[in-house]
């Protein structure tokens, strides 16, 4: 269970995604207009509130500036890979799934969820280890898109890729060093797009299991784009080809 601490972060969650909150703990005697606003919203959404001593809050958020208020968020309800595959957009000719290989920044994960939803992707698949998971921060960064786009969490991405191939998916890996740029493929058929981590890109074993490696043509002196921006560029190129 994720802990949200501090007035502003908790206020943002209770305003935008109150269903994620399991319970709120407030220090005894803690007042203030913003705290009262949080408690009023909690009552409106029937979120349990417990007045506790500060020692309890210190245990929930050790060595954190919690400002006398802490919230516990529910774990995200992840989909299965089959549920992601089944979630094809009604206007899409093919299935489109995005796999993230070790993307660790919650802001990037949230942004990719938002972009994938806007592009009509079926959903996302993320690894369970060494990667960002769907939290309140991710929910905020997705601008609410996490509620509409299924996200599956898997133990092994390679096995998932093999399973997708059995389901007649073509696996495209985004690689800055790839000779083929994103404008070359026709993108016919079901597509699984693999995006790598912010620093190292796609891991070698994942890269080896891709059917195609594609790069974004660059003109500037900076070698690569942020992973969320790169995902948006590629997804919209796939969407453009599908519309033609």
C-alpha positions as CSV (number, residue, x, y, z in Angstrom):
1,X,0.0,0.0,0.0
2,X,1.4,3.4,-1.0
3,X,1.7,6.2,1.6
4,X,0.9,9.8,0.5
5,X,2.2,12.4,3.0
6,X,1.9,16.1,3.2
7,X,-1.0,18.5,2.7
8,X,-0.5,19.4,-1.0
9,X,0.1,15.8,-2.3
10,X,-2.8,14.5,-0.4
11,X,-5.1,17.3,-1.5
12,X,-4.2,16.6,-5.1
13,X,-5.1,12.9,-4.7
14,X,-8.4,13.5,-2.9
15,X,-9.4,16.1,-5.5
16,X,-8.5,14.0,-8.6
17,X,-8.5,10.3,-7.7
18,X,-10.4,9.9,-4.3
19,X,-11.2,6.3,-5.1
20,X,-7.5,5.4,-4.7
21,X,-7.5,6.5,-1.0
22,X,-8.1,3.7,1.5
23,X,-7.8,5.8,4.7
24,X,-6.5,9.2,6.0
25,X,-4.7,9.7,9.2
26,X,-4.6,13.2,10.7
27,X,-2.6,14.2,13.8
28,X,-4.7,15.1,16.9
29,X,-5.3,18.8,17.1
30,X,-4.1,19.4,13.5
31,X,-6.1,22.3,12.1
32,X,-5.8,24.7,9.2
33,X,-8.0,25.6,6.2
34,X,-6.3,23.1,3.8
35,X,-6.5,20.2,6.2
36,X,-10.2,21.0,6.8
37,X,-10.7,21.0,3.1
38,X,-9.1,17.5,2.8
39,X,-11.3,16.2,5.6
40,X,-14.4,17.7,4.0
41,X,-13.6,16.0,0.7
42,X,-12.9,12.8,2.5
43,X,-16.3,12.9,4.1
44,X,-17.9,13.6,0.8
45,X,-16.2,10.6,-0.8
46,X,-16.7,8.4,2.3
47,X,-13.0,8.0,2.9
48,X,-12.3,6.9,6.5
49,X,-10.4,9.4,8.6
50,X,-8.6,8.5,11.9
51,X,-7.2,11.0,14.4
52,X,-3.9,9.7,15.7
53,X,-0.9,10.7,17.7
54,X,2.1,12.0,15.8
55,X,4.0,8.8,16.7
56,X,1.6,6.9,14.5
57,X,2.2,9.2,11.6
58,X,5.9,9.0,12.1
59,X,5.6,5.2,11.7
60,X,3.6,5.5,8.6
61,X,5.9,8.1,7.0
62,X,9.3,7.8,8.8
63,X,11.7,10.7,8.3
64,X,9.2,12.5,6.1
65,X,7.7,16.0,6.3
66,X,4.1,14.7,6.6
67,X,2.7,18.0,8.0
68,X,0.4,16.1,10.3
69,X,-1.6,14.2,7.7
70,X,-1.0,11.0,5.9
71,X,-3.1,8.9,3.4
72,X,-2.9,5.3,2.4
73,X,-3.7,4.5,-1.2
74,X,-5.1,1.2,-2.5
75,X,-2.9,-1.0,-4.8
76,X,-3.8,-0.5,-8.5
77,X,-6.0,-3.3,-10.0
78,X,-3.7,-4.6,-12.8
79,X,-5.2,-6.4,-15.8
80,X,-4.0,-9.6,-17.3
81,X,-2.1,-9.7,-20.6
82,X,-5.2,-11.3,-22.2
83,X,-7.4,-8.5,-20.9
84,X,-5.0,-6.0,-22.4
85,X,-5.1,-7.7,-25.8
86,X,-8.9,-7.9,-25.7
87,X,-9.2,-4.1,-25.1
88,X,-8.8,-3.1,-28.7
89,X,-10.2,0.4,-29.6
90,X,-13.3,0.2,-31.7
91,X,-11.7,2.3,-34.5
92,X,-8.5,0.3,-34.7
93,X,-7.8,-2.3,-37.4
94,X,-5.3,-4.1,-35.3
95,X,-4.2,-4.5,-31.7
96,X,-1.6,-2.1,-30.3
97,X,0.2,-2.9,-27.1
98,X,3.0,-0.9,-25.4
99,X,5.6,-2.7,-23.4
100,X,7.9,-0.8,-21.0
101,X,11.3,-2.3,-20.2
102,X,12.5,-0.9,-16.9
103,X,11.0,2.6,-17.1
104,X,11.5,3.8,-13.5
105,X,10.2,7.4,-13.5
106,X,6.5,7.6,-12.4
107,X,6.1,10.8,-14.5
108,X,7.2,9.0,-17.6
109,X,4.9,6.1,-16.9
110,X,2.0,8.4,-16.4
111,X,2.7,10.3,-19.5
112,X,3.0,7.2,-21.6
113,X,-0.3,5.9,-20.2
114,X,-1.9,9.1,-21.2
115,X,-0.4,9.1,-24.7
116,X,-1.2,5.4,-25.3
117,X,-4.8,6.0,-24.4
118,X,-5.0,9.0,-26.7
119,X,-3.6,6.9,-29.6
120,X,-6.2,4.2,-29.1
121,X,-3.7,1.6,-27.8
122,X,-5.1,-1.6,-26.1
123,X,-3.1,-1.1,-23.0
124,X,0.4,-1.3,-21.4
125,X,2.5,-4.1,-20.1
126,X,5.1,-3.4,-17.4
127,X,7.5,-5.6,-15.5
128,X,7.0,-6.2,-11.8
129,X,10.7,-5.5,-10.8
130,X,13.0,-2.5,-11.2
131,X,10.3,-0.4,-12.8
132,X,7.7,2.2,-11.9
133,X,4.2,0.8,-10.9
134,X,0.9,2.6,-11.1
135,X,0.7,4.8,-8.0
136,X,-1.1,8.1,-7.2
137,X,1.8,10.0,-8.8
138,X,1.4,8.0,-12.0
139,X,-2.4,8.5,-11.9
140,X,-1.9,12.3,-11.7
141,X,0.7,12.3,-14.5
142,X,-1.7,10.3,-16.7
143,X,-4.4,13.0,-16.3
144,X,-6.9,10.3,-15.4
145,X,-6.1,8.1,-18.4
146,X,-5.1,5.2,-16.1
147,X,-8.8,4.7,-15.4
148,X,-9.5,3.8,-19.0
149,X,-6.3,2.1,-20.2
150,X,-5.6,-1.4,-18.8
151,X,-2.1,-2.0,-17.4
152,X,-0.7,-5.5,-16.9
153,X,2.2,-6.3,-14.7
154,X,4.2,-9.3,-15.6
155,X,7.1,-11.3,-14.1
156,X,9.1,-11.9,-17.3
157,X,8.9,-9.5,-20.3
158,X,10.7,-12.0,-22.6
159,X,8.1,-14.7,-22.0
160,X,5.4,-12.1,-22.5
161,X,6.9,-11.1,-25.9
162,X,7.0,-14.8,-26.8
163,X,3.3,-15.1,-25.9
164,X,2.4,-12.0,-28.0
165,X,4.2,-13.5,-30.9
166,X,2.1,-16.6,-30.5
167,X,-0.9,-14.3,-30.7
168,X,0.4,-13.0,-34.1
169,X,1.9,-9.7,-32.8
170,X,4.9,-8.1,-34.5
171,X,7.4,-6.8,-31.9
172,X,8.9,-3.3,-32.6
173,X,11.7,-2.1,-30.3
174,X,12.6,1.5,-30.1
175,X,16.4,1.8,-30.4
176,X,18.3,5.0,-31.0
177,X,21.0,3.0,-32.9
178,X,18.6,1.2,-35.3
179,X,19.2,1.8,-39.0
180,X,15.5,1.7,-39.9
181,X,13.6,4.8,-38.8
182,X,10.0,4.9,-37.7
183,X,8.8,6.1,-41.1
184,X,9.9,2.9,-42.9
185,X,7.6,0.1,-41.7
186,X,4.0,-0.2,-42.9
187,X,2.9,-1.4,-39.4
188,X,0.5,-3.9,-40.8
189,X,-0.8,-6.4,-38.3
190,X,-1.0,-6.5,-34.5
191,X,1.9,-4.5,-32.9
192,X,3.7,-4.6,-29.6
193,X,5.9,-1.5,-29.2
194,X,8.8,-1.9,-26.7
195,X,10.2,1.2,-25.1
196,X,13.4,1.0,-23.0
197,X,14.5,2.6,-19.8
198,X,15.4,6.3,-19.5
199,X,19.1,5.7,-19.4
200,X,20.0,2.4,-21.0
201,X,17.2,1.8,-23.4
202,X,16.0,-1.7,-24.2
203,X,18.0,-4.5,-22.5
204,X,20.0,-6.8,-24.8
205,X,17.8,-9.9,-24.3
206,X,14.6,-7.9,-25.0
207,X,16.3,-6.3,-28.0
208,X,17.2,-9.8,-29.3
209,X,13.6,-10.9,-29.2
210,X,12.2,-7.9,-31.2
211,X,11.2,-8.5,-34.8
212,X,12.1,-5.0,-35.8
213,X,14.2,-2.2,-34.3
214,X,13.3,1.4,-35.2
215,X,14.7,4.8,-34.4
216,X,13.4,8.3,-34.5
217,X,15.3,10.5,-37.0
218,X,17.1,13.3,-35.1
219,X,18.7,16.6,-36.3
220,X,19.8,18.2,-33.1
221,X,22.9,17.7,-31.0
222,X,21.1,15.8,-28.2
223,X,21.3,12.1,-28.8
224,X,17.8,11.0,-27.8
225,X,14.4,12.0,-26.6
226,X,12.7,11.5,-23.2
227,X,11.1,8.0,-23.3
228,X,7.6,9.4,-22.9
229,X,8.1,11.8,-25.8
230,X,9.7,9.1,-27.9
231,X,6.7,6.8,-27.2
232,X,4.3,9.6,-28.3
233,X,6.2,10.2,-31.6
234,X,6.2,6.5,-32.5
235,X,2.6,5.8,-31.5
236,X,1.3,8.7,-33.5
237,X,3.4,7.5,-36.5
238,X,1.8,4.1,-36.2
239,X,-1.6,5.7,-36.0
240,X,-0.9,7.9,-39.0
241,X,0.1,4.8,-41.1
242,X,-3.1,3.0,-40.0
243,X,-5.2,5.9,-41.1
244,X,-3.7,6.0,-44.6
